[in-house]
Each structure stands twice: as structure tokens, then as C-alpha cells.
């Protein structure tokens, strides 16, 4: 999944925000230069960063 614009990013976040639980939420995208958190606390990270870091799920 590549996120070329704000509309696509919003689409990806909507489905996660509809889930009312306390689990960590993460969006893995193909072209993200550096991991960052949205205002809602969702981690957005790149595919290669996610795959290369064995502790990527723990860092949420």
C-alpha cells in the first residue's frame, strides 16, 4: 500500500479508528521515509523498516 495523498491516508485510518479496542494500531506503507504517529496514536511506518526491525511491534 502506497499512500500518495492525504485522502488515502485518511481512508486507511478510518477502518482502524472504527475498531473500539485497546490494541495497538499500525499502518505499514511502502513509501514512508521515517516512522511517525498520527494524532490518533496510529503508528505509520515503512515496509522495509517494519521488516528489518525484529522489535517493530514492541515499539508501538
C-alpha positions in Angstrom: 0.0 0.0 0.0 1.4 3.3 -1.0 -0.1 6.5 0.4 0.2 9.1 -2.2 -2.0 11.7 -0.6 -4.0 12.7 2.5 -7.2 11.1 1.1 -5.6 7.6 1.0 -4.1 8.1 4.5 -7.5 9.1 5.9 -9.1 6.0 4.2 -6.6 3.7 5.9 -7.0 5.3 9.3 -10.8 5.2 9.2 -11.0 1.5 9.4 -8.6 1.3 12.3 -10.5 4.1 14.2 -13.8 2.2 13.9 -12.4 -0.6 16.0 -13.1 0.3 19.6 -10.4 -1.6 21.5 -7.2 -1.0 23.2 -4.9 -2.9 20.8 -2.0 -1.0 19.2 -2.7 0.2 15.7 -0.2 0.4 12.8 -0.2 1.2 9.1 2.6 -0.3 7.1 3.2 1.6 3.9 5.6 1.1 1.1 7.0 4.7 0.8 7.3 6.2 4.3 10.7 8.0 4.9 10.5 7.7 8.7 8.1 6.2 11.2 5.6 8.7 12.8 2.4 8.7 14.8 -0.9 10.2 13.7 -2.8 12.5 16.1 -5.0 9.4 16.9 -1.9 7.4 18.0 -1.6 5.2 15.0 2.0 4.3 14.0 2.7 4.8 10.3 5.9 3.0 9.3 7.6 1.9 6.1 7.5 -1.6 4.9 11.3 -2.1 5.0 11.6 -0.5 8.4 9.0 -2.9 9.7 10.6 -6.0 8.1 14.1 -5.2 9.2 13.4 -4.4 12.8 12.5 -7.6 14.8 11.1 -5.4 17.6 9.0 -3.2 15.4 5.7 -4.4 17.0 7.1 -3.8 20.5 8.0 -0.2 19.8 4.3 0.8 19.3 
